[in-house]
Amino acid sequence: MKIGVLLSGCGVYDGAEIHEATMTLLSIAEIGAQAVCISVDKNQHHVVNHLTGEEMPQKRNMLVESARIARGNVSNIMDIDPVDIDALVIPGGFGSAKNFTNWAFDGPDGSILPEVKLLIVNLLNVGKPVAALCVSPVVMAKALEGSNIHAKMTIGSDEMESPYDIKSFSSGLESLGATTEMKTVEEILIDKENKIVTAPCYMMDASILDIRRNVRSAIEALRDLV
């Protein structure tokens, strides 16, 4: 089994969340599957100094930065067809809301990269499952906007501590046609009809052990859908 891992860069504030991406790769290996790292050959929206949180006067390429996580073994999304993988995982990180989409700036009214939308839609159309971790349900929602797929997704719970406005995110997803449920970092949501798995991960106040268990649960669910 080959599972694609779609990376938006390297670093929580401007790319893929490294803990979530690494735990995804580990979980894929643990279930006996092969990870296929994928990214986009375009510049990130911006570069953030992760020590200070300030924007840096640099440009960085998503594909090049993602190679840091993939240890150099990463494919351009333009070279990936649905036949090449059995499922897809999209780790979180601000890259999902800044690079793959511009949700961070324009909310649900924003756009999505066409190549990201095409891969997601093509996979679902041929019955292959997709897992979206942390904030990445916003990528799913934008990919499915206007389609006949009305996904059931979670982006966290407003009943537990979170650094983000879970209600606002959930409302944004629903405005694009999704149905949302509140789930904690100890839970995942499986939309069996549409073969979509979502897990809150770092959308909630969580430890690295919480993330480990949440990601592993999502990958196991993805395997079962395959």
Phi and psi in degrees as a GROMACS rama.xvg file:
@    title "Ramachandran Plot"
@    xaxis  label "Phi"
@    yaxis  label "Psi"
@TYPE xy
-112.522  127.285  LYS-2
-119.463  119.678  ILE-3
-73.1895  143.647  GLY-4
-124.575  107.813  VAL-5
-89.8881  114.147  LEU-6
-108.895  137.489  LEU-7
-104.181  15.2053  SER-8
135.332  -151.054  GLY-9
-145.96  96.4206  CYS-10
137.331  132.323  GLY-11
-58.305  -36.9939  VAL-12
-84.7331  -14.5352  TYR-13
-140.231  3.99177  ASP-14
-155.327  -142.66  GLY-15
-79.5088  143.868  ALA-16
-71.8582  118.538  GLU-17
-67.4182  -40.6477  ILE-18
-60.5959  -48.0358  HIS-19
-63.6311  -40.6879  GLU-20
-64.9256  -44.1222  ALA-21
-67.3165  -42.4275  THR-22
-64.4028  -32.2027  MET-23
-64.2878  -47.6587  THR-24
-62.3927  -40.5747  LEU-25
-64.1994  -46.2684  LEU-26
-64.2317  -37.6179  SER-27
-62.56  -43.3982  ILE-28
-64.8912  -38.8006  ALA-29
-66.7786  -29.658  GLU-30
-86.9489  4.12116  ILE-31
83.6806  18.3846  GLY-32
-103.041  172.414  ALA-33
-111.611  128.149  GLN-34
-84.5314  138.152  ALA-35
-120.774  102.302  VAL-36
-75.5327  137.341  CYS-37
-135.31  143.746  ILE-38
-151.222  -175.635  SER-39
-115.453  132.955  VAL-40
-84.4666  66.4474  ASP-41
-144.621  158.91  LYS-42
-70.2398  147.974  ASN-43
-63.2878  161.262  GLN-44
-58.1115  -45.253  HIS-45
-160.5  178.979  HIS-46
-120.038  131.11  VAL-47
-113.815  133.614  VAL-48
-72.4362  111.739  ASN-49
-74.5919  -9.51511  HIS-50
-82.8697  -40.7262  LEU-51
-106.776  -19.6633  THR-52
82.2534  3.53251  GLY-53
-90.2519  149.596  GLU-54
-71.5864  142.486  GLU-55
-109.358  146.542  MET-56
-79.7218  64.5595  PRO-57
-136.194  165.859  GLN-58
-126.026  135.182  LYS-59
-133.975  144.95  ARG-60
-92.3489  133.692  ASN-61
-58.7968  -43.6178  MET-62
-64.8186  -44.0747  LEU-63
-65.1703  -43.7015  VAL-64
-68.0272  -38.309  GLU-65
-64.7153  -27.8409  SER-66
-62.1156  -21.786  ALA-67
-63.6073  -41.9254  ARG-68
-75.3548  -39.4767  ILE-69
-82.4319  2.32289  ALA-70
55.3768  37.3997  ARG-71
89.4433  -14.0246  GLY-72
-97.5802  77.4012  ASN-73
-134.604  140.299  VAL-74
-103.648  146.124  SER-75
-69.4273  133.373  ASN-76
-56.58  -28.0074  ILE-77
-69.3306  -15.5099  MET-78
-99.5903  4.11489  ASP-79
-106.324  128.005  ILE-80
-112.623  156.552  ASP-81
-54.2287  -29.8637  PRO-82
-66.7234  -19.3489  VAL-83
-78.2293  -21.2402  ASP-84
-135.285  157.926  ILE-85
-98.2817  -16.5443  ASP-86
-164.613  171.794  ALA-87
-139.637  141.178  LEU-88
-121.538  136.8  VAL-89
-116.889  99.4157  ILE-90
-61.0213  164.421  PRO-91
-84.8446  -152.802  GLY-92
106.844  154.151  GLY-93
-63.0468  -16.4384  PHE-94
-59.5719  -29.5371  GLY-95
-66.951  -30.5371  SER-96
-104.108  -0.89515  ALA-97
-122.137  -32.7757  LYS-98
-106.524  -51.1838  ASN-99
-72.4602  -38.4342  PHE-100
-130.515  175.427  THR-101
-116.225  34.7383  ASN-102
-55.4548  -35.3474  TRP-103
-60.038  -23.3339  ALA-104
-110.45  -36.2442  PHE-105
-118.625  3.18048  ASP-106
61.1  -151.127  GLY-107
-65.5817  -12.8015  PRO-108
-82.1915  -4.59567  ASP-109
-75.8956  -169.938  GLY-110
-114.788  173.214  SER-111
-133.998  146.739  ILE-112
-61.7262  130.099  LEU-113
-57.0881  -37.8949  PRO-114
-69.8017  -30.2845  GLU-115
-71.4883  -45.7008  VAL-116
-59.6764  -43.8034  LYS-117
-62.3386  -43.4281  LEU-118
-63.8588  -45.512  LEU-119
-62.5309  -49.5956  ILE-120
-63.6821  -42.7179  VAL-121
-63.8658  -39.0916  ASN-122
-63.6173  -48.8535  LEU-123
-64.7299  -35.1469  LEU-124
-65.5452  -25.9334  ASN-125
-102.261  13.5463  VAL-126
82.9344  19.3372  GLY-127
-98.918  133.625  LYS-128
-77.238  156.659  PRO-129
-132.412  136.025  VAL-130
-112.895  132.915  ALA-131
-119.252  119.951  ALA-132
-100.936  149.294  LEU-133
58.6312  -120.792  CYS-134
-84.1367  -4.88169  VAL-135
-66.1262  -13.398  SER-136
-55.2837  -23.5851  PRO-137
-65.7048  -32.3367  VAL-138
-67.9427  -43.2148  VAL-139
-61.381  -44.9326  MET-140
-62.1939  -42.312  ALA-141
-68.9406  -35.5781  LYS-142
-65.9015  -35.3541  ALA-143
-95.7951  -0.906148  LEU-144
-56.0775  128.079  GLU-145
81.8982  -0.714179  GLY-146
-92.318  179.701  SER-147
-92.4943  10.1064  ASN-148
-97.45  116.45  ILE-149
-112.683  91.962  HIS-150
-73.4096  150.011  ALA-151
-99.1361  121.563  LYS-152
-140.908  160.159  MET-153
-124.432  148.978  THR-154
-129.077  15.1991  ILE-155
130.27  -165.235  GLY-156
-135.211  136.224  SER-157
-86.4251  4.95746  ASP-158
-97.3448  -1.79434  GLU-159
-132.042  166.536  MET-160
-63.5905  135.776  GLU-161
-149.894  144.272  SER-162
-78.9181  -1.08368  PRO-163
-125.346  164.859  TYR-164
-87.1355  88.8511  ASP-165
-62.4287  -39.4657  ILE-166
-61.2251  -41.7757  LYS-167
-65.6755  -44.1722  SER-168
-60.618  -44.7793  PHE-169
-62.1972  -41.2185  SER-170
-62.9762  -39.1127  SER-171
-63.3323  -42.4493  GLY-172
-62.0417  -42.5852  LEU-173
-66.6754  -31.1302  GLU-174
-66.1814  -19.0815  SER-175
-99.4391  5.03339  LEU-176
108.584  -0.0580437  GLY-177
-85.7993  160.246  ALA-178
-109.448  131.028  THR-179
-113.251  152.742  THR-180
-132.523  146.357  GLU-181
-81.7153  125.164  MET-182
-136.561  143.661  LYS-183
-87.7253  176.712  THR-184
-67.6476  -10.9712  VAL-185
-90.2862  1.93908  GLU-186
-130.45  161.28  GLU-187
-130.486  168.043  ILE-188
-122.725  127.986  LEU-189
-112.924  116.156  ILE-190
-94.751  92.2477  ASP-191
-66.7248  -35.0911  LYS-192
-62.6107  -44.5271  GLU-193
-99.602  -1.46093  ASN-194
58.7289  52.7208  LYS-195
-126.805  129.958  ILE-196
-114.599  134.282  VAL-197
-130.344  145.883  THR-198
-141.62  133.489  ALA-199
-66.5405  -37.7584  PRO-200
46.9455  -127.523  CYS-201
-78.1546  8.53441  TYR-202
-68.0668  -19.5601  MET-203
-106.477  159.015  MET-204
-64.7807  115.005  ASP-205
-147.962  153.742  ALA-206
-91.4462  168.428  SER-207
-64.7288  -28.5363  ILE-208
-69.2257  -37.9123  LEU-209
-60.1983  -44.1609  ASP-210
-64.0518  -41.8206  ILE-211
-55.2505  -49.0852  ARG-212
-69.6882  -39.1988  ARG-213
-65.7167  -44.1771  ASN-214
-65.339  -44.4702  VAL-215
-59.0569  -41.8024  ARG-216
-61.391  -41.1035  SER-217
-65.4924  -41.3675  ALA-218
-68.4501  -38.1435  ILE-219
-63.3408  -41.8482  GLU-220
-64.1404  -39.2277  ALA-221
-62.73  -44.9077  LEU-222
-56.5527  -45.0783  ARG-223
-65.7644  -32.9186  ASP-224
-70.478  -32.858  LEU-225
